[in-house]
Amino acid sequence: MAGKTITVTFTSADCALGDHFGYCYLNFGSECSTVFPGSVYCPKDTAINLKAPPGFQSYKWFNNIGTVLGTVEPDEYNKNKPYNKVVLKDENAMALLKQTRATASINAQNYNAIYIVGGKGAMFDLPYDPSLQEIITIIDSKEGVISSVCHGSAAFVNVKLNDGSFLIAGKKIAGFSNQEEIMFGKKWKPEFPFLLEDKLTARGCVYEKADLMLPHVSIAGRLITGQNPYSTNASAEEVVKALNNKVISRKPYVDEKSMNLVKKAINENAMSWAREEILKDKESFDIELIAAYGYYKLLGAEDDIKVIKLGLDIVELVIPYYYKPTLQLEQAKAYKKLGDKAKAKKLLEELLQKEPNLESVKKALTDL
């Protein structure tokens, strides 16, 4: 294999008992004279690229005698987002991220609430961590607040009370939906031990959800759960209130404000209002995010006329301020499905003038 480039992908999850971090051993034997030590894998090579998924501060890489070879930063994320900036500048927060503790080392008696953050990785270890389950049951027995967001509610699916019943049975709860997994979790969905919505429902909860990726928080007494990433702010503030603290007044983040606008536009049939809000101050909205929402709505609509119309309404809120060929192409396809071939043709011809080499546009015109 000398002189060849090799990509090796593996998944590592935390120890189910919570006593140590997850790890993986890699050992490559070939005509190369050395085992894989993390920095050199063939005599003539001087470096190797190591990448790790997002979700925590860094990995450490060791050789076979335990020497630390260096750390690997998580994949790129948007460091310019205002909430990311706040965390990155917070020395205390960053120090805690670099020294995370095993769940087995936590004394739940010292806490009045637990807030479990999601992410795809939560599906693999949190449901099977007995130390985490014990933390949850102790805080619940103290009448503390039990909360989560997104895939974080996976932590509750195996938690039982003293009488043997499931903690979430009969209670309203939210978490990442099957529809959201289909649209945004295709890479990980085949690897999951279960689909979150299905498992929560099987445990007897009253599963609640908003439309695709719209913010939603379910509250069942001291159990507070958010559906997806855009439910993070609202669910966290509900936890603050449940602990009898006052929520500090703040200016909504741009992406938060944008998804709340989409939610109101859909739920209250307020497209005209949404259009006016954007027109008044488009800089206060994430135009690309709104466009992406409409785009994915159209992609998932198939032949559902109601959903197609809804997707078009969302897309056309921002079309005057945002241009992307794939968006306009999907817009044209939607009009074709609605039977308005004249509108579809007009959009495709306009797009072809801007992008004369796009074969997908030429094909769409031919298919009309």
ROZATI-312898 format. One line per field, with one value per atom (N, C-alpha, C): atom name; x, y, z negated; residue number from 1; chain. Coordinates in steps of 0.2 Angstrom, whole numbers. Layout:
<pts>
site <- (CA ...) .
X <- (X ...) .
Y <- (Y ...) .
Z <- (Z ...) .
pos <- (NUM ...) .
unit <- (A ...) .
</pts>
This chain:
<pts>
site <- (N CA C N CA C N CA C N CA C N CA C N CA C N CA C N CA C N CA C N CA C N CA C N CA C N CA C N CA C N CA C N CA C N CA C N CA C N CA C N CA C N CA C N CA C N CA C N CA C N CA C N CA C N CA C N CA C N CA C N CA C N CA C N CA C N CA C N CA C N CA C N CA C N CA C N CA C N CA C N CA C N CA C N CA C N CA C N CA C N CA C N CA C N CA C N CA C N CA C N CA C N CA C N CA C N CA C N CA C N CA C N CA C N CA C N CA C N CA C N CA C N CA C N CA C N CA C N CA C N CA C N CA C N CA C N CA C N CA C N CA C N CA C N CA C N CA C N CA C N CA C N CA C N CA C N CA C N CA C N CA C N CA C N CA C N CA C N CA C N CA C N CA C N CA C N CA C N CA C N CA C N CA C N CA C N CA C N CA C N CA C N CA C N CA C N CA C N CA C N CA C N CA C N CA C N CA C N CA C N CA C N CA C N CA C N CA C N CA C N CA C N CA C N CA C N CA C N CA C N CA C N CA C N CA C N CA C N CA C N CA C N CA C N CA C N CA C N CA C N CA C N CA C N CA C N CA C N CA C N CA C N CA C N CA C N CA C N CA C N CA C N CA C N CA C N CA C N CA C N CA C N CA C N CA C N CA C N CA C N CA C N CA C N CA C N CA C N CA C N CA C N CA C N CA C N CA C N CA C N CA C N CA C N CA C N CA C N CA C N CA C N CA C N CA C N CA C N CA C N CA C N CA C N CA C N CA C N CA C N CA C N CA C N CA C N CA C N CA C N CA C N CA C N CA C N CA C N CA C N CA C N CA C N CA C N CA C N CA C N CA C N CA C N CA C N CA C N CA C N CA C N CA C N CA C N CA C N CA C N CA C N CA C N CA C N CA C N CA C N CA C N CA C N CA C N CA C N CA C N CA C N CA C N CA C N CA C N CA C N CA C N CA C N CA C N CA C N CA C N CA C N CA C N CA C N CA C N CA C N CA C N CA C N CA C N CA C N CA C N CA C N CA C N CA C N CA C N CA C N CA C N CA C N CA C N CA C N CA C N CA C N CA C N CA C N CA C N CA C N CA C N CA C N CA C N CA C N CA C N CA C N CA C N CA C N CA C N CA C N CA C N CA C N CA C N CA C N CA C N CA C N CA C N CA C N CA C N CA C N CA C N CA C N CA C N CA C N CA C N CA C N CA C N CA C N CA C N CA C N CA C N CA C N CA C N CA C N CA C N CA C N CA C N CA C N CA C N CA C N CA C N CA C N CA C N CA C N CA C N CA C N CA C N CA C N CA C N CA C N CA C N CA C N CA C N CA C N CA C N CA C N CA C N CA C N CA C N CA C N CA C N CA C N CA C N CA C N CA C N CA C N CA C N CA C N CA C N CA C N CA C N CA C N CA C N CA C N CA C N CA C N CA C N CA C N CA C N CA C N CA C N CA C N CA C N CA C N CA C N CA C N CA C N CA C N CA C N CA C N CA C N CA C N CA C N CA C N CA C N CA C N CA C N CA C N CA C N CA C N CA C N CA C N CA C N CA C N CA C N CA C N CA C N CA C N CA C N CA C N CA C N CA C N CA C N CA C N CA C N CA C N CA C N CA C N CA C N CA C N CA C N CA C N CA C N CA C N CA C N CA C N CA C N CA C N CA C) .
X <- (4 0 4 11 15 13 13 12 4 0 -7 -10 -16 -20 -26 -26 -31 -36 -42 -47 -50 -49 -52 -57 -63 -69 -71 -71 -74 -78 -82 -86 -84 -84 -82 -87 -90 -95 -92 -95 -93 -94 -90 -92 -99 -102 -109 -110 -104 -105 -103 -100 -99 -92 -88 -82 -76 -76 -70 -73 -68 -70 -70 -73 -73 -66 -65 -58 -58 -53 -53 -45 -44 -37 -36 -31 -30 -23 -22 -16 -15 -11 -10 -4 -4 2 2 8 9 16 18 25 28 24 27 30 35 39 36 31 29 21 19 12 9 3 0 0 5 6 2 -1 -5 -1 5 8 12 14 18 15 14 12 16 20 25 31 37 44 44 41 42 37 32 27 28 27 29 23 16 11 4 -1 -7 -12 -18 -23 -28 -30 -35 -40 -47 -52 -57 -61 -65 -72 -77 -84 -85 -90 -91 -95 -95 -99 -95 -88 -84 -78 -74 -69 -63 -61 -55 -54 -50 -48 -41 -39 -31 -30 -24 -22 -15 -15 -9 -6 0 4 3 7 6 9 13 15 12 7 3 5 10 12 7 5 0 4 1 4 1 -5 -8 -15 -18 -26 -28 -35 -38 -44 -45 -50 -56 -62 -69 -69 -73 -75 -77 -76 -78 -85 -86 -93 -92 -98 -98 -96 -90 -88 -90 -93 -96 -103 -106 -113 -112 -117 -116 -116 -120 -120 -113 -111 -104 -99 -99 -94 -94 -100 -101 -97 -98 -95 -88 -86 -78 -75 -78 -74 -75 -79 -80 -75 -70 -64 -66 -71 -74 -77 -81 -85 -80 -75 -70 -66 -64 -61 -65 -71 -75 -76 -76 -77 -70 -65 -58 -58 -62 -61 -68 -71 -78 -77 -83 -83 -87 -85 -89 -96 -101 -107 -107 -103 -102 -99 -96 -93 -97 -103 -108 -112 -113 -117 -124 -129 -135 -138 -137 -140 -138 -133 -130 -134 -139 -142 -149 -152 -159 -162 -158 -160 -155 -157 -153 -155 -151 -153 -148 -151 -148 -148 -142 -142 -141 -144 -144 -138 -139 -134 -135 -132 -133 -130 -124 -121 -125 -129 -134 -137 -139 -143 -139 -132 -128 -126 -126 -123 -128 -131 -136 -141 -144 -150 -147 -141 -138 -134 -133 -129 -132 -131 -134 -133 -127 -125 -130 -131 -135 -142 -144 -151 -152 -147 -148 -148 -144 -144 -151 -154 -161 -166 -166 -171 -170 -164 -163 -165 -164 -166 -174 -177 -184 -187 -184 -186 -186 -182 -181 -186 -190 -194 -190 -185 -181 -183 -180 -182 -178 -182 -179 -180 -175 -176 -171 -172 -168 -170 -166 -167 -165 -168 -167 -166 -160 -159 -158 -157 -156 -161 -168 -173 -172 -167 -165 -163 -160 -158 -164 -170 -176 -179 -177 -181 -180 -175 -174 -175 -176 -177 -183 -183 -189 -189 -195 -197 -196 -197 -197 -202 -208 -213 -212 -207 -206 -208 -212 -215 -210 -210 -206 -207 -202 -202 -207 -206 -210 -217 -219 -225 -231 -235 -241 -240 -233 -231 -230 -232 -230 -223 -220 -213 -211 -206 -204 -197 -195 -188 -188 -182 -181 -186 -190 -195 -192 -197 -195 -194 -199 -198 -192 -189 -183 -177 -178 -172 -172 -178 -178 -175 -176 -174 -166 -165 -158 -153 -156 -152 -150 -150 -149 -143 -138 -131 -131 -134 -134 -140 -146 -152 -151 -147 -146 -142 -138 -134 -137 -143 -146 -149 -149 -152 -159 -162 -169 -171 -177 -179 -182 -180 -182 -189 -193 -200 -203 -201 -204 -203 -197 -195 -199 -199 -203 -210 -213 -220 -221 -216 -217 -216 -213 -213 -219 -224 -231 -231 -227 -227 -232 -234 -238 -233 -231 -226 -229 -226 -228 -223 -225 -220 -223 -219 -221 -219 -220 -218 -211 -208 -201 -197 -193 -187 -190 -196 -199 -198 -197 -196 -203 -201 -207 -204 -208 -206 -212 -211 -217 -215 -221 -220 -225 -222 -226 -224 -227 -224 -217 -213 -206 -202 -205 -202 -203 -197 -197 -192 -195 -191 -192 -187 -187 -186 -189 -189 -183 -180 -174 -170 -164 -160 -163 -168 -171 -176 -176 -180 -176 -169 -164 -166 -166 -167 -174 -179 -185 -185 -183 -183 -178 -172 -168 -171 -175 -178 -184 -187 -193 -190 -183 -180 -179 -176 -175 -181 -187 -193 -195 -194 -196 -192 -186 -182 -184 -189 -192 -187 -183 -179 -182 -180 -183 -179 -182 -179 -177 -170 -168 -170 -172 -175 -169 -170 -164 -167 -162 -164 -163 -168 -168 -162 -159 -154 -157 -153 -156 -159 -156 -159 -165 -165 -171 -177 -175 -181 -183 -179 -181 -186 -184 -188 -195 -195 -201 -206 -203 -207 -210 -206 -208 -214 -213 -218 -225 -224 -230 -234 -230 -232 -236 -234 -237 -243 -242 -247 -253 -252 -257 -259 -257 -258 -257 -251 -249 -243 -243 -238 -237 -243 -243 -239 -241 -237 -230 -228 -221 -217 -220 -217 -216 -221 -220 -214 -214 -209 -202 -201 -194 -193 -198 -197 -195 -198 -196 -189 -186 -179 -176 -175 -172 -166 -162 -155 -156 -162 -163 -165 -165 -167 -162 -162 -157 -161 -160 -163 -162 -156 -153 -157 -158 -161 -168 -171 -179 -179 -175 -175 -174 -169 -167 -173 -177 -183 -188 -189 -194 -192 -185 -182 -183 -182 -182 -190 -194 -201 -203 -201 -203 -200 -194 -190 -194 -197 -201 -208 -210 -218 -220 -216 -218 -224 -230 -235 -241 -239 -244 -245 -251 -252 -252 -255 -255 -248 -243 -236 -233 -234 -230 -232 -238 -240 -237 -237 -234 -226 -223 -216 -215 -219 -218 -219 -224 -225 -219 -216 -210 -204 -203 -198 -199 -205 -206 -206 -206 -205 -198 -193 -186 -183 -187 -184 -182 -185 -183 -176 -173 -167 -162 -164 -159 -159 -153 -153 -149 -152 -148 -151 -147 -150 -154 -152 -156 -162 -163 -169 -174 -172 -176 -178 -174 -176 -181 -180 -186 -192 -192 -198 -201 -198 -201 -204 -201 -203 -210 -210 -216 -222 -221 -226 -229 -224 -226 -230 -229 -233 -240 -240 -247 -251 -248 -251 -250 -246 -245 -238 -239 -233 -230 -235 -232 -228 -230 -225 -219 -219 -213 -208 -211 -207 -204 -207 -205 -199 -200 -194 -188 -189 -184 -180 -184 -181 -176 -179 -175 -169 -169 -164 -158 -161 -156 -152 -155 -152 -146 -147 -142 -137 -139 -135 -135 -133 -134 -131 -126 -123 -126 -131 -134 -139 -136 -140 -146 -147 -153 -159 -157 -162 -164 -160 -161 -166 -164 -168 -175 -176 -182 -187 -184 -187 -190 -185 -187 -193 -193 -198 -205 -205 -211 -216) .
Y <- (-6 0 6 5 11 16 23 28 29 25 25 29 33 36 32 31 27 31 30 33 28 29 24 27 25 28 23 25 21 25 22 25 22 27 25 28 25 27 26 30 30 23 22 16 16 10 10 11 9 10 17 21 28 29 24 24 27 27 29 32 35 38 32 33 28 28 23 23 18 18 13 12 5 4 3 6 5 2 -4 -7 -9 -6 -7 -11 -17 -20 -21 -19 -20 -20 -19 -18 -12 -8 -2 -5 -3 -6 -4 1 3 2 1 1 8 9 15 19 24 27 34 36 42 48 47 53 50 44 41 34 33 26 22 26 23 27 24 27 33 34 40 45 44 48 52 59 63 65 64 67 62 63 60 64 65 69 65 68 65 69 67 71 68 72 69 73 70 73 78 83 88 86 89 87 88 89 90 93 95 99 97 91 88 80 77 70 70 65 64 58 58 52 49 43 40 34 33 28 22 16 10 10 15 15 21 24 29 36 37 44 48 54 58 61 59 62 69 71 77 77 82 82 84 82 84 88 94 98 95 96 94 97 94 97 104 107 115 116 121 124 131 135 142 146 148 151 158 161 168 168 162 163 166 170 174 170 164 160 156 154 151 155 161 166 167 167 168 162 156 150 150 152 151 156 162 167 166 161 160 155 157 153 147 149 144 138 140 135 131 134 130 125 128 124 117 118 113 108 110 106 102 104 101 96 96 91 89 86 83 77 76 71 65 59 53 53 51 51 47 42 38 42 48 52 58 58 64 62 66 65 69 65 68 72 71 74 82 83 90 94 91 95 95 101 102 101 100 99 95 92 89 91 94 96 92 87 83 85 87 90 84 85 80 80 78 76 69 67 60 55 57 53 51 55 53 47 45 39 32 33 27 25 30 28 30 36 38 34 30 26 20 18 12 14 20 22 22 16 16 21 24 30 36 37 43 41 35 33 34 33 34 41 45 53 55 53 55 53 47 45 48 50 53 60 64 71 71 66 65 64 60 58 64 69 75 81 79 83 89 87 91 91 95 96 91 88 83 86 87 90 88 89 88 92 91 94 89 89 85 78 75 68 66 71 71 66 67 63 55 53 46 43 48 46 43 45 43 36 33 28 22 21 15 17 23 25 23 19 16 19 20 22 16 17 11 6 8 3 -1 1 -3 0 5 9 14 15 20 27 31 38 42 41 45 42 37 34 39 40 44 52 54 61 63 70 73 74 72 73 74 78 79 76 76 74 73 72 73 68 70 66 61 56 52 56 61 65 68 71 75 70 64 59 57 56 55 60 67 72 74 74 76 71 65 60 54 55 49 45 49 46 41 44 40 35 37 33 25 23 15 13 17 15 15 19 20 13 12 7 7 13 14 21 22 29 32 38 41 41 44 45 38 33 26 24 24 22 25 32 36 34 33 31 24 19 13 13 17 18 21 22 25 32 36 43 46 52 56 60 57 61 67 72 78 81 84 87 93 97 102 100 104 103 102 99 98 104 103 107 114 114 120 120 125 125 122 118 115 113 114 112 109 103 99 100 101 102 98 93 89 89 94 96 98 93 95 92 88 85 90 93 98 96 95 92 97 98 101 96 98 93 93 99 99 105 106 111 118 119 126 127 121 122 123 124 124 130 136 142 141 140 140 134 128 123 125 128 130 136 140 145 142 137 134 131 128 125 130 136 142 144 144 146 140 134 128 128 131 132 138 141 148 153 154 159 163 170 174 173 173 173 180 181 187 189 195 198 198 196 196 197 198 199 192 190 183 183 177 176 176 177 178 171 166 160 158 159 158 162 169 173 171 168 166 160 155 149 150 155 157 160 164 167 162 157 152 148 147 143 147 153 158 158 159 159 153 147 141 140 140 138 143 150 155 157 154 156 163 165 172 173 171 172 180 183 190 194 192 195 194 188 186 190 190 194 201 204 211 212 207 207 207 203 202 208 211 217 223 223 229 229 223 222 215 214 208 206 211 209 206 206 203 196 193 186 183 176 172 170 174 172 166 164 157 151 152 147 146 152 152 148 150 147 140 138 130 127 130 127 125 130 129 124 124 119 112 111 104 102 107 106 103 106 104 97 96 90 84 85 80 79 84 84 79 76 71 74 71 74 76 78 81 88 90 97 102 100 105 106 101 102 106 105 108 116 117 124 128 124 127 128 123 124 130 131 137 143 143 150 152 147 148 151 147 149 156 158 164 170 168 174 177 173 175 176 173 173 180 186 192 194 190 192 187 181 176 172 170 166 160 155 148 144 142 138 132 128 122 124 130 132 134 138 140 134 129 123 119 119 115 119 125 130 128 128 126 119 114 108 107 112 112 115 120 122 117 113 108 103 101 96 99 106 109 110 108 109 116 120 127 127 124 123 129 134 141 144 144 147 143 136 132 134 134 136 143 148 154 154 151 150 147 141 138 142 145 149 155 158 163 160 154 151 149 147 145 151 157 163 164 163 164 159 153 147 142 145 141 134 133 126 121 123 118 113 107 101 100 100 99 103 110 114 113 111 109 103 98 92 94 98 100 103 108 111 106 101 96 92 90 86 89 96 100 98) .
Z <- (0 0 0 0 0 6 4 9 10 7 8 2 4 -1 -3 -10 -13 -17 -17 -21 -26 -32 -37 -42 -42 -45 -51 -57 -62 -67 -71 -76 -83 -87 -94 -99 -103 -108 -115 -120 -127 -130 -135 -139 -142 -141 -143 -151 -154 -162 -164 -159 -160 -164 -164 -168 -164 -158 -154 -147 -144 -137 -132 -126 -121 -118 -115 -111 -106 -101 -96 -95 -93 -92 -84 -81 -74 -73 -70 -69 -61 -58 -50 -49 -46 -44 -37 -33 -26 -25 -19 -18 -21 -24 -28 -34 -37 -42 -49 -50 -56 -57 -63 -64 -64 -64 -64 -70 -71 -77 -78 -73 -73 -70 -68 -64 -58 -58 -52 -51 -44 -43 -38 -34 -30 -30 -29 -30 -26 -20 -16 -17 -22 -23 -29 -29 -35 -39 -37 -40 -38 -43 -41 -44 -40 -42 -46 -52 -57 -58 -57 -58 -63 -66 -71 -71 -72 -72 -77 -76 -81 -87 -92 -98 -104 -104 -110 -108 -113 -112 -108 -110 -106 -107 -103 -104 -106 -110 -110 -107 -104 -100 -104 -105 -109 -104 -105 -102 -107 -105 -108 -115 -117 -124 -128 -125 -129 -129 -124 -123 -119 -122 -118 -112 -106 -100 -98 -101 -99 -100 -99 -99 -92 -91 -84 -86 -83 -84 -80 -82 -79 -72 -68 -61 -62 -56 -56 -58 -62 -63 -62 -62 -61 -68 -68 -74 -74 -69 -69 -71 -72 -75 -82 -84 -90 -97 -97 -103 -103 -97 -97 -100 -98 -100 -108 -110 -118 -121 -119 -122 -121 -115 -114 -118 -119 -123 -131 -133 -140 -142 -146 -148 -152 -157 -161 -158 -153 -149 -145 -142 -138 -142 -148 -153 -155 -156 -157 -152 -146 -140 -139 -141 -140 -146 -151 -157 -159 -154 -155 -160 -164 -169 -167 -169 -168 -172 -169 -173 -179 -180 -186 -191 -190 -195 -198 -195 -197 -203 -208 -213 -212 -210 -208 -213 -220 -225 -225 -222 -221 -216 -212 -207 -207 -205 -205 -198 -193 -186 -182 -176 -171 -165 -160 -154 -149 -145 -141 -133 -131 -124 -119 -113 -108 -104 -98 -93 -91 -85 -83 -88 -91 -96 -102 -104 -110 -109 -102 -101 -103 -103 -104 -111 -115 -122 -127 -127 -132 -134 -130 -132 -136 -136 -139 -145 -147 -152 -159 -163 -169 -174 -174 -178 -177 -170 -168 -170 -170 -172 -179 -183 -190 -192 -188 -189 -188 -183 -181 -186 -188 -193 -200 -202 -208 -208 -202 -202 -201 -198 -197 -204 -208 -215 -220 -218 -222 -220 -215 -211 -208 -205 -201 -194 -189 -182 -178 -174 -169 -162 -158 -152 -147 -141 -135 -129 -124 -117 -112 -106 -100 -102 -100 -102 -109 -113 -120 -124 -121 -125 -124 -120 -119 -126 -130 -137 -141 -140 -144 -142 -137 -134 -138 -142 -147 -154 -156 -163 -166 -171 -175 -182 -184 -191 -196 -202 -207 -206 -203 -202 -196 -192 -186 -180 -180 -175 -172 -165 -162 -164 -165 -167 -163 -156 -152 -150 -153 -151 -153 -148 -149 -149 -148 -148 -141 -140 -134 -133 -127 -126 -119 -118 -111 -110 -104 -102 -94 -92 -84 -81 -76 -73 -68 -66 -60 -54 -53 -47 -46 -52 -52 -51 -53 -52 -45 -41 -34 -30 -32 -28 -30 -36 -38 -42 -42 -46 -42 -35 -31 -32 -33 -35 -41 -46 -52 -54 -50 -52 -51 -46 -46 -52 -55 -61 -68 -68 -75 -77 -84 -87 -86 -86 -85 -82 -80 -78 -85 -86 -93 -93 -88 -89 -90 -86 -87 -94 -97 -104 -109 -109 -114 -114 -108 -107 -110 -109 -112 -119 -122 -129 -133 -129 -131 -132 -130 -131 -126 -127 -122 -118 -112 -108 -104 -105 -102 -97 -91 -87 -83 -81 -76 -69 -64 -57 -57 -52 -50 -53 -57 -60 -63 -64 -68 -75 -79 -86 -89 -94 -98 -105 -110 -117 -120 -123 -126 -134 -138 -145 -149 -153 -157 -164 -167 -174 -174 -177 -178 -172 -167 -161 -156 -153 -148 -142 -136 -131 -124 -121 -114 -109 -103 -97 -93 -92 -87 -89 -85 -87 -88 -84 -84 -90 -94 -100 -106 -105 -111 -115 -112 -116 -121 -117 -121 -126 -125 -130 -136 -135 -140 -144 -141 -145 -149 -147 -151 -157 -156 -162 -167 -165 -169 -173 -170 -173 -178 -176 -181 -187 -187 -193 -197 -195 -198 -198 -192 -190 -185 -185 -179 -173 -167 -161 -159 -158 -156 -149 -148 -142 -137 -131 -126 -119 -115 -108 -105 -101 -98 -93 -93 -88 -81 -76 -69 -67 -67 -65 -69 -76 -80 -78 -76 -74 -67 -63 -56 -57 -61 -62 -65 -70 -73 -68 -63 -58 -54 -52 -48 -51 -58 -61 -62 -63 -63 -57 -51 -45 -43 -45 -43 -48 -54 -59 -59 -57 -58 -51 -46 -39 -38 -40 -40 -35 -29 -24 -22 -22 -20 -26 -32 -38 -38 -36 -36 -30 -25 -19 -21 -25 -27 -32 -37 -42 -38 -34 -30 -26 -23 -19 -24 -30 -34 -37 -38 -40 -39 -32 -30 -33 -36 -39 -45 -48 -55 -54 -48 -47 -43 -44 -40 -34 -28 -22 -19 -20 -17 -21 -27 -32 -30 -29 -27 -20 -15 -9 -9 -13 -14 -17 -21 -24 -19 -15 -9 -4 -3 2 0 -7 -9 -10 -11 -11 -4 1 8 9 7 8 5 -1 -4 -2 2 3 7 12 17 21 21 25 20 14 9 11 14 17 11 5 0 -3 -3 -5 0 6 12 12 11 10 4 -1 -7 -6 -3 -2 3 8 13 9 4 1 -3 -6 -10 -6 0 4 7 9 12 7 0 -5 -4 -1 -1 6 11 18 20 18 20 18 12 9 9 13 12 19 22 28 27 29 30 35 40 45 43 38 36 33 30 27 32 37 43 47 48 51 48 41 37 37 37 38 44 50 56 56 53 53 49 44 40 44 48 52 57 60 64 61 55 51 50 49 48 54 60 67 70 67 70 74 80 84 87 88 90 85 79 73 73 73 73 79 85 91 90 88 87 82 76 71 74 78 81 86 90 95 92 87 83 81 78 75 80 86 91 94 94 96 91 85 80 79 81 80 87 92 99 99 95 95 90 87 82 86 86 90 86 80 76 78 79 82 89 93 100 100 96 95 93 88 85 90 94 100 105 106 111 109 102 99 98 99 99 105) .
pos <- (1 1 1 2 2 2 3 3 3 4 4 4 5 5 5 6 6 6 7 7 7 8 8 8 9 9 9 10 10 10 11 11 11 12 12 12 13 13 13 14 14 14 15 15 15 16 16 16 17 17 17 18 18 18 19 19 19 20 20 20 21 21 21 22 22 22 23 23 23 24 24 24 25 25 25 26 26 26 27 27 27 28 28 28 29 29 29 30 30 30 31 31 31 32 32 32 33 33 33 34 34 34 35 35 35 36 36 36 37 37 37 38 38 38 39 39 39 40 40 40 41 41 41 42 42 42 43 43 43 44 44 44 45 45 45 46 46 46 47 47 47 48 48 48 49 49 49 50 50 50 51 51 51 52 52 52 53 53 53 54 54 54 55 55 55 56 56 56 57 57 57 58 58 58 59 59 59 60 60 60 61 61 61 62 62 62 63 63 63 64 64 64 65 65 65 66 66 66 67 67 67 68 68 68 69 69 69 70 70 70 71 71 71 72 72 72 73 73 73 74 74 74 75 75 75 76 76 76 77 77 77 78 78 78 79 79 79 80 80 80 81 81 81 82 82 82 83 83 83 84 84 84 85 85 85 86 86 86 87 87 87 88 88 88 89 89 89 90 90 90 91 91 91 92 92 92 93 93 93 94 94 94 95 95 95 96 96 96 97 97 97 98 98 98 99 99 99 100 100 100 101 101 101 102 102 102 103 103 103 104 104 104 105 105 105 106 106 106 107 107 107 108 108 108 109 109 109 110 110 110 111 111 111 112 112 112 113 113 113 114 114 114 115 115 115 116 116 116 117 117 117 118 118 118 119 119 119 120 120 120 121 121 121 122 122 122 123 123 123 124 124 124 125 125 125 126 126 126 127 127 127 128 128 128 129 129 129 130 130 130 131 131 131 132 132 132 133 133 133 134 134 134 135 135 135 136 136 136 137 137 137 138 138 138 139 139 139 140 140 140 141 141 141 142 142 142 143 143 143 144 144 144 145 145 145 146 146 146 147 147 147 148 148 148 149 149 149 150 150 150 151 151 151 152 152 152 153 153 153 154 154 154 155 155 155 156 156 156 157 157 157 158 158 158 159 159 159 160 160 160 161 161 161 162 162 162 163 163 163 164 164 164 165 165 165 166 166 166 167 167 167 168 168 168 169 169 169 170 170 170 171 171 171 172 172 172 173 173 173 174 174 174 175 175 175 176 176 176 177 177 177 178 178 178 179 179 179 180 180 180 181 181 181 182 182 182 183 183 183 184 184 184 185 185 185 186 186 186 187 187 187 188 188 188 189 189 189 190 190 190 191 191 191 192 192 192 193 193 193 194 194 194 195 195 195 196 196 196 197 197 197 198 198 198 199 199 199 200 200 200 201 201 201 202 202 202 203 203 203 204 204 204 205 205 205 206 206 206 207 207 207 208 208 208 209 209 209 210 210 210 211 211 211 212 212 212 213 213 213 214 214 214 215 215 215 216 216 216 217 217 217 218 218 218 219 219 219 220 220 220 221 221 221 222 222 222 223 223 223 224 224 224 225 225 225 226 226 226 227 227 227 228 228 228 229 229 229 230 230 230 231 231 231 232 232 232 233 233 233 234 234 234 235 235 235 236 236 236 237 237 237 238 238 238 239 239 239 240 240 240 241 241 241 242 242 242 243 243 243 244 244 244 245 245 245 246 246 246 247 247 247 248 248 248 249 249 249 250 250 250 251 251 251 252 252 252 253 253 253 254 254 254 255 255 255 256 256 256 257 257 257 258 258 258 259 259 259 260 260 260 261 261 261 262 262 262 263 263 263 264 264 264 265 265 265 266 266 266 267 267 267 268 268 268 269 269 269 270 270 270 271 271 271 272 272 272 273 273 273 274 274 274 275 275 275 276 276 276 277 277 277 278 278 278 279 279 279 280 280 280 281 281 281 282 282 282 283 283 283 284 284 284 285 285 285 286 286 286 287 287 287 288 288 288 289 289 289 290 290 290 291 291 291 292 292 292 293 293 293 294 294 294 295 295 295 296 296 296 297 297 297 298 298 298 299 299 299 300 300 300 301 301 301 302 302 302 303 303 303 304 304 304 305 305 305 306 306 306 307 307 307 308 308 308 309 309 309 310 310 310 311 311 311 312 312 312 313 313 313 314 314 314 315 315 315 316 316 316 317 317 317 318 318 318 319 319 319 320 320 320 321 321 321 322 322 322 323 323 323 324 324 324 325 325 325 326 326 326 327 327 327 328 328 328 329 329 329 330 330 330 331 331 331 332 332 332 333 333 333 334 334 334 335 335 335 336 336 336 337 337 337 338 338 338 339 339 339 340 340 340 341 341 341 342 342 342 343 343 343 344 344 344 345 345 345 346 346 346 347 347 347 348 348 348 349 349 349 350 350 350 351 351 351 352 352 352 353 353 353 354 354 354 355 355 355 356 356 356 357 357 357 358 358 358 359 359 359 360 360 360 361 361 361 362 362 362 363 363 363 364 364 364 365 365 365 366 366 366 367 367 367 368 368 368) .
unit <- (A A A A A A A A A A A A A A A A A A A A A A A A A A A A A A A A A A A A A A A A A A A A A A A A A A A A A A A A A A A A A A A A A A A A A A A A A A A A A A A A A A A A A A A A A A A A A A A A A A A A A A A A A A A A A A A A A A A A A A A A A A A A A A A A A A A A A A A A A A A A A A A A A A A A A A A A A A A A A A A A A A A A A A A A A A A A A A A A A A A A A A A A A A A A A A A A A A A A A A A A A A A A A A A A A A A A A A A A A A A A A A A A A A A A A A A A A A A A A A A A A A A A A A A A A A A A A A A A A A A A A A A A A A A A A A A A A A A A A A A A A A A A A A A A A A A A A A A A A A A A A A A A A A A A A A A A A A A A A A A A A A A A A A A A A A A A A A A A A A A A A A A A A A A A A A A A A A A A A A A A A A A A A A A A A A A A A A A A A A A A A A A A A A A A A A A A A A A A A A A A A A A A A A A A A A A A A A A A A A A A A A A A A A A A A A A A A A A A A A A A A A A A A A A A A A A A A A A A A A A A A A A A A A A A A A A A A A A A A A A A A A A A A A A A A A A A A A A A A A A A A A A A A A A A A A A A A A A A A A A A A A A A A A A A A A A A A A A A A A A A A A A A A A A A A A A A A A A A A A A A A A A A A A A A A A A A A A A A A A A A A A A A A A A A A A A A A A A A A A A A A A A A A A A A A A A A A A A A A A A A A A A A A A A A A A A A A A A A A A A A A A A A A A A A A A A A A A A A A A A A A A A A A A A A A A A A A A A A A A A A A A A A A A A A A A A A A A A A A A A A A A A A A A A A A A A A A A A A A A A A A A A A A A A A A A A A A A A A A A A A A A A A A A A A A A A A A A A A A A A A A A A A A A A A A A A A A A A A A A A A A A A A A A A A A A A A A A A A A A A A A A A A A A A A A A A A A A A A A A A A A A A A A A A A A A A A A A A A A A A A A A A A A A A A A A A A A A A A A A A A A A A A A A A A A A A A A A A A A A A A A A A A A A A A A A A A A A A A A A A A A A A A A A A A A A A A A A A A A A A A A A A A A A A A A A A A A A A A A A A A A A A A A A A A A A A A A A A A A A A A A A A A A A A A A A A A A A A A A A A A A A A A A A A A A A A A A A A A A A A A A A A A A A A A A A A A A A A A A A A A A A A A A A A A A A A A A A A A A A A A A A A A A A A A A A A A A A A A A A A A A A A A A A A A A A A A A A A A A A A A A A A A A A A A A A A A A A A A A A A A A A A A) .
</pts>
